[in-house]
Every structure is written in C-alpha cells, then in structure tokens.
C-alpha cells in the first residue's frame, strides 16, 4: 500500500485518532466541545485536561497519605486510574502524530 492511500485510511482502526482523542480527553474533565475550533486548540485543551487530572490525583493521593477522612481510598484510586488512562491516550496520540509526520516527510515527490 503506498503512502497516499495510507493517508486516506484511519491511522489505527482500534485506537483513537488525534481529533477524537482530544475531544475524548477534553470531555473527561468536563471541557466544552471543540466544534468549530482548530485541532491545535482541541489538543491544547486535552493536554490541560490530562494535566489537571494528574494534579487532582496527586493531591488526592497526598490527602489519603495524610489520613484525611474526607478523601476515600476508592476515590483516590479511581482518580489515579483516570489520570493514567488520559496520559496513555495522550502518549498514543503523540506517537501517532509523529508517525504520520514521518510518513509524510518520507513521501516521494
């Protein structure tokens, strides 16, 4: 399959594409939809969402370690898992974008 026909196909049918991942990651933290916005704006919003999720998980973990009765271990574990899934999705999107850029740069003119 040549490079041009690969571009017309989804990058990975079992994984999230860049735009879908950005919208999904943004939706996890309640960020408004990105319709009409650019891909860069959606990606920036998704990265901020993932960062906020990681910060929230870290603070909850600290509160559990300090034995704060208002923060349960279950809530903390769920927050940590959400942050981990968001980070993994972000890394996956980044890897796919780098691969797409590499494919485009290696195309014959």
N, C-alpha and C positions, 0 to 999 in steps of 0.2 A: 504494500500500500504506500503510495507516495505521500509526501508531506502535505500537499494541498488537500488531498482527500481526507487526511487525518484531521485537518483543521475544521472541516465541516462536521465531523463526528464529535460527540461529547468526549471530553478528556478522559473520563473514567465513569462508566455507567453505574458502578456500585458506590462511588464516593460523591460527595458534594462538589459542585463546581464553585468557582470563585464567587459569583454573584449570589448563588443560593446559600453558600456558607456564610457570607457576610450578612445576608438577611436573617438567616437562622441564628447566628451568633448574636446579632443585634436584638432579635426577638426574645432571646433567653433572658435578657435583663430588662425587658420592657421598653427598649428603644423604639421610637416610632418607625414606621415603614419608610423605606428609602425610594419609593417610586418617584420617578422624575429626577432623581439625583444621579450623580456620576458614580462609576464604580469606585473611584478613589474615595469619595465621601462615604460610601457604604462600607468600604474596607476599614477606613479610619474609625467609623462608628463601631464596627465589630471588634477592632483591636481595643478600643476604650472599654467596651463591654467585657471583654475577656480579662482585661487588667483589673477592672472593678470587681469582677467575680473572684479573682485571685486574692485581691486585697481583703475582700469580705471574708473569704475562707481563712486567710491568715489571722485576721482579727478574732474570728470565732474560735479558732484553734487556741489562740493565746488566752481567751476568756475561759475556755474549758480547762486549760492547764492551771489557771489561777483559781479554779473551782468556783466560778461564778454560777450561782444557782439558776440564773435566768437564761442561760445558754445550755442546751442539752447536747449530749454527745451525738445523738442521732442527727440533729440539725447540722451540726458541725461536719459530720461525715458526708451528708448529702451535699453541703456547700463545697467541700473539698472535691467530691466526685464531679460536680458540675464544672468547677474550675479546671479540673484535669481534662475533662471531655472538650471543653472550649479551647483549651490550649492545644490539644491534639488535633482538633479540627483546623485551628489556625496554622499549625505547622504543616498539615497536609495541604492546605490551600497554598501556602508559600512554596512548598515543594512542587506543586503542580504548575504554579505560575513560573517558577524558574525553569521547569522542564519545557513549558510552552515557549518561553523566551529563547531557550537554547535551540529548540526545533526550528523556530522562525529564523534565527541567526544562521543556522546551518543549511537553509534552503538554497538551492541553486537558482541563480537568476538567469 
